[in-house]
Amino acid sequence: MREKSLEVNRKSGPQSTAEPALLLRNLRKAYADVVAVDGIDLEVAKGECFGLLGPNGAGKTTTIEICEGLTEPGSGTVELLGRNWRSHAAELRQRIGLQLQETQFPEKATVEETIRLFRSFFVRGITVDESIRTSQLEEKRKSRVGGLSGGQKQRLAMACALVGDPELLFLDEPTTGLDPQARRHLWDLVDELKKAGRTIILTTHYMDEAERLCDRVAIMDHGKIIALGTPAQLIASVGGEHVVEFALHGGAALETEPLLTLEGIGSHRVDAGLHQLSVSELHLAVPAIFAAIAAQGLTLSEFRTHSASLEDVFVGLTGRNLRDE
Amino acid sequence: MSNSETSFAISSLFQLTALRFRLFLREPEAIFWTFVFPIILAVGLGLAFRNRPADVLQIGVTSPQLYRAIAADQGLKPVTTDQANGAKALDNGSILLLAIQEPNGAVTYRYDDTNPDARSARLLADRAIQNAAGQQAPVHVEKQLVHEKGSRYIDFVVPGLLGMNLMGPAIWGLGFAIVEARQKKLLKRMVASPMPKWQYLASFILSRLVMLAIEVVVFLGFAAVAFGVPFRGSLWQLGLLCILASLSFSALGLLTASRAKTMEAANGWMNLVMLPMWILSGVFFSSSRFPAVIQPFVQALPLTAAINLLRGNMLQGLSLGQMWAPAAILLAWLVVPFAVALRIFRWR
C-alpha cells in the first residue's frame, strides 16, 4: 500500500525545480519509551497547502515541531526554504509563522497588546491593524484575551502567526476543540491565506478538514507516512470514490469472492458485522451487489452508501477508525 | 541595517517590559501585597514599638517640704499622701516611690528595688531632696541632651521590612509569572517566535526595577514622614543597594522557576528558598542573636546581606566600600543563580 501511495506522489507531486518550502529526509525521533517519528521523507512545494493527517499519537505534532525548530530531530535532514535550523535559526524564525496546540496567551493582556508584542519580534511584517483586520478581531481589539471565545482565541493565535508576514506557515491542529461554526470561520481564514499564495503546513485529525483545505495530504500512523497524495488520489487509491455499507440479517456469513469479481468494486472489509465495499461506479455496482447477495440466499438488514472520504482511506490502510484511539 | 536592528531590539524589549508591567497593574492583589502591605506592617510595628516621651515618675510625699523638693525636678511628679494611702498607691503602681518625712527630719524611702524605674525614682528623688537641703555637687557637670532617632525599634525594623519587601515580590513575581507561562505553553510560543530569549528574562527584571522604584520610594517616604526614620548614608548608594538586592532576588526567583512545571512545585521551591531567610535574616530582630554555629550560614543568606547593607547605610551611614563583604555576598547571589538559571531554564 505504501509503495503505491509513494508512486502516486511521484507522478502527481509538484514538478517545480525551485527549492522546496520544506524538505524532510529520513527524519527520526525517539523518546525514552516510544519512537515518535520513524523515518519520514517529505517535500512541500512553495505555495502548497499541505496536511499532516493522522490519529492522536501518530507523530504529527513531533514532526511539525521538528520542522518548527522546537524539537531536535534524532536523525535525518530538515530544510526549510533551503535553510536549516543549525546554521540559520535566527533567519528562519523571521521567515516562518506558527501556531501551536494549546497556547494560552496572557489573560489580562488585550488582543491588540498581544499582537503588538508579537509584531515587535519581527523585523518586517504587516501592521497590527492589518493583522487584526485579517483575523477579524476588530470588535475584540480592546478586549482582554481571557474574555475571548475559543474561536476568537484561535484567530488571535493565527494573527500572531501571521503578523511577521511569513513565507511558511505552520498550524498545529488549528481547529481542535472548536465548535463547527468557529471551525468554518477558521477554514475561511486559511482559504484567504491560500489564495494569497502562502505555503501552509497543518496537522489535523479531522479528515474533512484535510479534504477541505489541503492540496496534498500525508497520512501518518505510528510515526510513518502511510499514504501521500492529493485527497482525490488518496481516495481513488482505496479502490473507488464511494463506499457501500451493508449488514445481513442475523449476521449471516457472506461469501466475498463473488462480490470482489464484480465490475467497479475495489475492496471489501468487515467490521462488527458491517460490510464495507469501495466502489467506483455506484449505478453499476449497487444492482450487482443486490444480485450477488440474493444469489447467496441472504437478505439485507441495512444498506447505505456515502462518498469515500479520507476517513475511509485511513480505515482502508490501517484497518482502524481514526477515532478508535 | 544595524540601526534598524537596534531600534527593533529596543522596541521588542520595550513591548515585553510594558506587557509585564501592564499585567502586574491589572492584578489588584499584587498591588496590595506589593505597595500597601509593607506600609500597614510598618504602621502596626511603629505603633506597637513607638517611643514615648521620657516618663515623668510619680513620687508619693507626706509633707509640703518634700513636695516642694520633689517638684523642683521636672522628671518627677510629687503626690501628697499619708503613709497608709501611700503604701496602697505603691502596691497598685500609681506611685513608684513613697518618701516619708520622719519626725526627726530624716526621710524614709519605700520602693521596690527590683523595679528599675523605682530605682531611678529613688535616685532622682534623693538628689532633689538633698539639693533642696542645700547639698552642692562636688563636681560641676553640664548636660547635653540627645533625643536620638535611629536607635528606636522602628528605625531597626524599617530596613528589615524593606529587605523583605525587595525579596518577596522579586521571587513571587518572577516565579509565578514564569511557571504560569510555562504551564500555559506561552514560553514555548515565545521561543518559537524570533524573540531573543534574553529579552524575555530581562523584561521581568526591568519591569521589577520600575516597580521597585515606586515601592521603595513609597515605603521609605512613608517611613521618613510618619516615623522620621533616619537616612544617614548616601541616598544614591541606598538606591544602588535596592537595585542590587532586587536583581539578586530576581535571579533567585528565576532559578526557583527555571525548571518547575506546575504552580505547586514552584510554590514549594519558593517557600523552601524564602522561609529560612524570613526566620534567620534578621527582619524583625538582629540575626546575630542566632547561635555562633549557624552564623556562617545566616550571614551567607542574600536577605541577611541585603538587610545588613540597608541598615548599615540608613542607620550607621556606612558607605558601600565599608560594607564590601555583604555587598560581595549579594553580588555573588546575583551572578551565580542567574548563570545557573540561564543554563538549566526549561523553555517548554
Interface residues (C-beta under 8 A of the other chain):
Chain A: E68 G69 L70 A90 R93 Q94 L98 L100 Q101 E102 T103 Q104 F105 P106 K108 A109 E113 R116 L117 F118 S120 F121 F122 V123 C160 G164
Chain B: S4 E5 F8 S11 S12 F14 Q15 L16 L19 R22 L23 R26 E27 A181 K184 K185 L186 K188 R189 V191 A192 S193 P194 M195 R348
